[in-house]
Amino acid sequence: MLRAAEADVRRQKRELEETQIKLARRQRHSKKMDIERRAPRIVAGARKRSAQESAGKLKDLHEDRLHEARERREEAAEAVRDDAEIRVSLPHTAVPAGRTVLSLSELRPRYGALRDATIHVHGPERIALVGRNGAGKTTLLRTLTGQLSPVSGEARTYVPLRFLPQRLDVLDDELSVAANVARRAPGVSDNQIRSQLARFLFKGARAEQPAGTLSGGERFRAALAATMLAAPAPQLLMLDEPTNNLDLASVRQLTSALDSYQGALVVASHDLPFLESIGITRWLLVGEELREVAADEVRDLLEESPVVEVSD
């Protein structure tokens, strides 16, 4: 689409230039004929005005076509940008295979039916939290991140942790995309931030856009960048229903960004194709207990449940 739009712009520019040359040639010829025929001044003037009006209409027509072609080209270019993949380098997120990153000991969150949850997460494990609506997945994540205190038990993290909630409220709407990342990455140079933001498809002036003016897909990318580019680098990343309200291009961008992430990952989601695409290594069913389940069991569970989930 972009190549076709660019070719159309070139064609419209060429036709406009050819039209301007023809009109100039026609005007010279008409003037020469009037002189040779010694046409009365009033007749020559009327012919000139008529020719100028026709020329103006023709020129306007071609200029309008060129303007429309340029708009189609920009729309196609925007679609290419929106569909591009995120390829970011995150070496500092790596976690050794044997290192404990998260432990739960007889944990009982403040809300939901979950009781006495005990698990340990080691190294770069990728864990999916699944369960029916209202099972308490969001509550569990908020407890693990320290946003909610548990009724009993303990949750401990041993590496830098970052959490991306459903509402994407990690952004300050008044600040630019670059400034939002900078406030979460103290000590990181502006050049480094902008270099990484370019890989999140915020290049040049796009990094200066206020967060409050971003589209839905852009806002998600900005929130993801602010989360993943934080300092110290997150070695444990938690995501709550990250694909809710995302178009297919944004889901692909999230998947490609997570391909570059080398730390431990805990994701609450109903989106089975997405979970399978990011290499989940352990599936945990949230209910009255936190139980490890097989992928086939998860598939049966999610096929019975609605895809869209509200916050627990």
TIFI-520824 format. One line per 3 residues: number of its first residue (from 1); their letters; for each residue z, y, x of C-alpha. Coordinates in Angstrom, 2 decimals, decimal comma. Layout:
NUM	a	Z:Y:X; ...
***
This chain:
1	mlr	0,00:0,00:0,00; 0,82:2,38:2,82; -2,43:1,66:4,66
4	aae	-4,43:2,14:1,46; -2,61:5,41:0,73; -3,27:6,68:4,27
7	adv	-6,97:5,80:3,92; -7,09:7,67:0,59; -5,56:10,77:2,20
10	rrq	-8,19:10,68:4,96; -10,96:10,26:2,38; -9,70:13,15:0,22
13	kre	-9,40:15,41:3,28; -12,94:14,52:4,31; -14,30:15,16:0,81
16	lee	-12,49:18,53:0,64; -13,96:19,57:3,99; -17,45:18,45:2,91
19	tqi	-17,10:20,35:-0,36; -16,08:23,53:1,47; -19,10:23,21:3,79
22	kla	-21,48:22,62:0,84; -20,06:25,58:-1,08; -20,40:27,89:1,93
25	rrq	-23,98:26,70:2,46; -24,78:27,17:-1,24; -23,37:30,70:-1,22
28	rhs	-25,46:31,64:1,83; -28,56:30,17:0,22; -27,93:31,97:-3,10
31	kkm	-27,45:35,28:-1,32; -30,65:34,78:0,67; -32,63:33,96:-2,49
34	die	-31,34:37,05:-4,29; -32,45:39,20:-1,38; -35,90:37,59:-1,20
37	rra	-36,43:37,82:-4,96; -35,01:41,35:-5,02; -32,88:40,43:-8,03
40	pri	-31,18:43,35:-9,81; -27,72:44,05:-8,53; -26,07:43,24:-11,88
43	vag	-27,86:39,86:-12,06; -26,97:39,04:-8,46; -23,36:39,98:-9,13
46	ark	-23,18:37,76:-12,21; -24,65:34,84:-10,29; -22,18:35,42:-7,48
49	rsa	-19,18:35,47:-9,83; -20,37:32,32:-11,60; -20,89:30,55:-8,29
52	qes	-17,46:31,63:-7,05; -15,80:30,37:-10,24; -17,55:27,00:-9,97
55	agk	-16,72:26,77:-6,29; -13,08:27,60:-6,98; -12,78:24,91:-9,64
58	lkd	-14,40:22,31:-7,40; -12,17:23,26:-4,48; -9,05:23,13:-6,69
61	lhe	-10,09:19,68:-7,92; -10,35:18,30:-4,41; -7,13:20,00:-3,31
64	drl	-5,31:18,43:-6,28; -6,71:15,02:-5,37; -5,58:15,49:-1,78
67	hea	-2,09:16,52:-2,92; -1,84:13,47:-5,18; -3,04:11,19:-2,36
70	rer	-0,37:12,63:-0,05; 2,30:11,99:-2,69; 1,15:8,37:-3,03
73	ree	1,29:8,02:0,75; 4,86:9,35:0,84; 5,91:6,98:-1,95
76	aae	4,41:4,06:-0,05; 6,09:5,17:3,19; 9,42:5,43:1,36
79	avr	8,95:1,90:0,02; 8,32:0,65:3,56; 11,49:2,38:4,79
82	dda	13,51:0,95:1,91; 12,19:-2,56:2,58; 12,73:-2,48:6,35
85	eir	15,31:-4,79:7,91; 18,50:-3,71:9,62; 18,58:-4,96:13,21
88	vsl	21,77:-3,67:14,80; 23,52:-4,78:17,97; 27,25:-5,53:17,46
91	pht	28,39:-7,43:20,59; 31,98:-6,15:20,39; 32,50:-7,91:17,06
94	avp	32,36:-11,35:18,73; 35,41:-13,62:18,37; 36,12:-16,72:20,53
97	agr	35,88:-19,96:18,56; 39,54:-20,93:18,98; 41,13:-17,59:18,23
100	tvl	43,20:-17,17:15,06; 41,99:-14,12:13,16; 43,78:-14,52:9,81
103	sls	46,64:-16,58:8,42; 48,17:-16,88:4,96; 51,57:-18,46:4,53
106	elr	52,72:-19,37:0,99; 51,10:-16,17:-0,28; 51,49:-15,09:-3,90
109	pry	49,48:-11,96:-4,75; 50,77:-9,38:-7,18; 48,13:-10,22:-9,81
112	gal	46,35:-13,43:-10,82; 47,39:-17,06:-11,01; 47,27:-17,84:-7,28
115	rda	50,50:-19,30:-5,84; 51,64:-20,40:-2,40; 48,26:-19,95:-0,68
118	tih	48,28:-21,16:2,91; 45,18:-21,07:5,14; 44,22:-20,21:8,71
121	vhg	40,92:-18,68:9,83; 39,74:-19,24:13,40; 36,94:-17,69:15,39
124	per	33,71:-16,53:13,75; 34,18:-18,55:10,54; 32,26:-17,39:7,48
127	ial	34,32:-17,96:4,35; 33,24:-17,54:0,74; 35,85:-16,84:-1,92
130	vgr	34,53:-18,17:-5,22; 36,00:-18,61:-8,68; 35,69:-17,59:-12,28
133	nga	35,98:-14,01:-13,46; 39,56:-12,82:-13,35; 40,64:-15,57:-10,95
136	gkt	42,02:-12,96:-8,56; 39,44:-12,76:-5,76; 39,51:-8,95:-5,50
139	tll	43,30:-8,95:-5,70; 43,44:-11,50:-2,89; 41,14:-9,41:-0,70
142	rtl	43,16:-6,27:-1,33; 46,32:-8,18:-0,43; 44,76:-9,48:2,79
145	tgq	43,74:-5,94:3,77; 47,20:-4,55:3,08; 46,18:-2,43:0,08
148	lsp	48,48:-4,49:-2,15; 51,80:-6,00:-1,13; 52,32:-9,65:-2,14
151	vsg	55,05:-10,86:-4,48; 56,00:-13,42:-1,86; 54,69:-15,03:1,29
154	ear	52,78:-13,39:4,12; 49,26:-12,50:5,18; 48,65:-11,60:8,83
157	tyv	45,53:-10,48:10,69; 45,26:-10,73:14,47; 42,04:-8,79:15,11
160	plr	40,60:-5,43:13,93; 39,82:-5,68:10,21; 37,44:-3,72:7,98
163	flp	36,96:-4,02:4,23; 33,96:-2,97:2,11; 35,03:-2,75:-1,55
166	qrl	32,75:-2,98:-4,58; 33,04:0,72:-5,32; 31,85:1,78:-1,83
169	dvl	34,61:4,40:-1,80; 34,73:4,40:1,99; 32,45:7,46:2,07
172	dde	33,34:11,15:1,83; 30,61:12,65:-0,36; 30,94:16,04:1,30
175	lsv	30,22:14,70:4,78; 26,87:13,62:6,22; 26,08:9,98:6,91
178	aan	26,63:10,55:10,65; 29,94:12,35:10,06; 31,17:9,52:7,83
181	var	30,52:7,04:10,62; 32,00:9,34:13,28; 35,34:9,71:11,49
184	rap	35,73:5,91:11,53; 34,62:5,59:15,14; 36,80:7,94:17,23
187	gvs	35,72:8,15:20,83; 32,16:7,01:20,17; 29,54:9,57:21,24
190	dnq	27,25:11,26:18,76; 24,21:9,81:20,57; 25,57:6,27:20,22
193	irs	26,30:6,78:16,53; 22,83:8,16:15,83; 21,18:5,38:17,81
196	qla	22,97:2,76:15,72; 22,38:4,67:12,47; 18,64:4,57:13,18
199	rfl	18,93:0,78:13,05; 20,54:1,18:9,63; 17,36:3,12:8,69
202	fkg	18,97:6,58:8,94; 16,69:8,25:11,49; 16,70:11,90:12,50
205	ara	17,35:14,25:9,61; 18,17:11,34:7,29; 21,46:10,89:9,20
208	eqp	22,38:14,46:8,22; 22,13:13,87:4,47; 25,42:14,41:2,62
211	agt	26,71:11,10:1,29; 26,89:12,56:-2,20; 23,10:13,02:-2,32
214	lsg	22,18:9,44:-1,39; 20,45:6,98:-3,70; 22,19:3,72:-4,59
217	ger	20,52:1,70:-1,82; 21,03:4,47:0,75; 24,69:4,81:-0,20
220	fra	25,23:1,10:0,29; 23,58:1,22:3,73; 25,71:4,23:4,69
223	ala	28,92:2,49:3,55; 27,90:-0,66:5,41; 27,19:1,38:8,56
226	atm	30,54:3,18:8,33; 32,26:-0,21:8,01; 30,40:-2,19:10,66
229	laa	30,12:0,61:13,26; 33,82:1,49:13,11; 35,91:1,58:16,29
232	pap	37,56:-0,58:17,32; 34,76:-2,93:16,32; 35,76:-5,09:13,34
235	qll	36,20:-8,73:14,31; 37,18:-9,62:10,75; 34,98:-8,25:7,98
238	mld	35,80:-8,57:4,27; 33,27:-7,86:1,52; 33,94:-7,78:-2,22
241	ept	30,90:-8,69:-4,38; 28,56:-6,88:-1,95; 25,33:-7,70:-3,79
244	nnl	26,43:-6,35:-7,17; 24,01:-3,62:-8,31; 21,79:-4,02:-5,24
247	dla	18,01:-4,37:-5,43; 16,24:-7,14:-3,52; 15,40:-4,88:-0,56
250	svr	19,07:-3,89:-0,15; 20,19:-7,53:-0,34; 17,71:-8,40:2,43
253	qlt	19,02:-5,49:4,51; 22,60:-6,66:4,06; 21,62:-10,18:5,07
256	sal	19,84:-8,97:8,21; 22,82:-6,76:9,15; 25,21:-9,70:8,79
259	dsy	22,91:-11,78:11,00; 23,85:-9,39:13,81; 27,59:-9,57:13,08
262	qga	29,46:-11,97:15,40; 32,99:-11,84:13,98; 34,79:-13,64:11,16
265	lvv	33,61:-12,96:7,63; 35,36:-13,33:4,26; 33,15:-12,65:1,22
268	ash	34,01:-12,76:-2,48; 30,79:-13,29:-4,41; 29,05:-15,02:-7,32
271	dlp	25,65:-14,72:-5,62; 25,00:-18,25:-4,36; 21,56:-17,60:-2,78
274	fle	23,06:-14,69:-0,83; 26,06:-16,75:0,30; 23,79:-19,57:1,45
277	sig	21,58:-17,09:3,33; 24,44:-15,75:5,47; 25,61:-19,14:6,77
280	itr	28,91:-19,73:4,96; 30,95:-22,34:6,86; 33,82:-22,77:4,40
283	wll	34,06:-22,40:0,62; 37,44:-21,55:-0,94; 37,99:-21,76:-4,67
286	vge	40,46:-19,18:-6,00; 42,57:-20,34:-8,96; 46,19:-21,41:-9,23
289	elr	45,75:-22,59:-5,66; 43,41:-21,75:-2,81; 41,39:-24,94:-2,45
292	eva	38,58:-25,82:-0,07; 35,54:-27,14:-1,94; 32,09:-28,48:-1,12
295	ade	28,95:-26,40:-1,56; 27,71:-28,67:-4,38; 30,90:-28,06:-6,33
298	vrd	30,46:-24,32:-5,88; 26,90:-24,53:-7,20; 28,07:-26,25:-10,38
301	lle	30,86:-23,70:-10,82; 28,63:-20,65:-10,38; 25,92:-21,99:-12,67
304	esp	28,52:-22,09:-15,45; 29,81:-18,56:-14,72; 28,17:-15,14:-15,28
307	vve	26,56:-13,69:-12,18; 28,04:-10,20:-12,54; 31,75:-9,82:-11,99
310	vsd	34,05:-6,90:-12,62; 36,93:-6,11:-10,28; 39,90:-8,42:-10,76
***
